[in-house]
């Protein structure tokens, strides 16, 4: 059997698992990528592989048409929105992932953004390094409100942290949220419009699909507070990026903390890179050595399961 490894985080470690792969007579190729494989990368080569350890690669219906030997896509991590699941099922390809792997590191990244903006750390640091001694206004989180759109495992953990900081909490989700959780956190479940009007910080934790693409755009920014900060550690296309840039430039909202983008890697010429009130990280909110080790092992186990070995 032969597998393809495209997941950037897994590419440095396959030799660590070479004994397991050799034991089951599995050869592997690595397709070196900066972030992900596109359809045009996969179509010429996918026909020769029984399995893939994948990142956020574009597994379209056209790719599956060429994947004549493929039995399993073992997704490194959680998100599978880049995979055409209907086509996978049609062609008998199993799609396996590691659910809820990055709850703590992602939630803590959200609060890294929140604390930096609330306490004005990033601007004061820049000012100090320019030789200035200028004290600026900051706020306590207990004086602030937090809205979370998408109350899955990560969204709920963000709220638990928000409660610990004494924040006023507003939540929106299309699914019903248990009364026990609402009581535990003191969350107010409201409409999306109400959440946007009332929240100083808005954090997105939705899955990406046809209904959530650009869930935040121009009309939504017009509802938000002028001091509001938008945070996205989920999927880039949840936000209309051009509308976000306009909203910050026009001071419709104050700023943003972004770990994900509509197109990745982010264009070196993107206006976001030069905006003082935008904090950027390179799709890295899942960073945690212990968690990544767990995901490595589970991804390999999922591969072996999908190949019918275990």
Secondary structure, DSSP 4 states (H G I P E B T S, - for coil): -EEEE--HHHHTTGGGGHHHHHHTT-EEEE---SS---HHHHHTTGGG-SEEEESS--B-HHHHHH-SS--EEEESSS--TTB-HHHHHHTT-EEE--TTTTHHHHHHHHHHHHHHHHTTHHHHHHHHHTT---------GGG-EEEEE--SHHHHHHHHHHHHTT-EEEEE-SSPPPHHHHHHHTPEE--HHHHHHH-SEEEE-PPPSTTTTTSB-HHHHHHS-TT-EEEE-S-GGGB-HHHHHHHHHTTSS-EEEES--SSSSPPTT-GGGG-TTEEE--S-TT--HHHHHHHHHHHHHHHHHHTT--
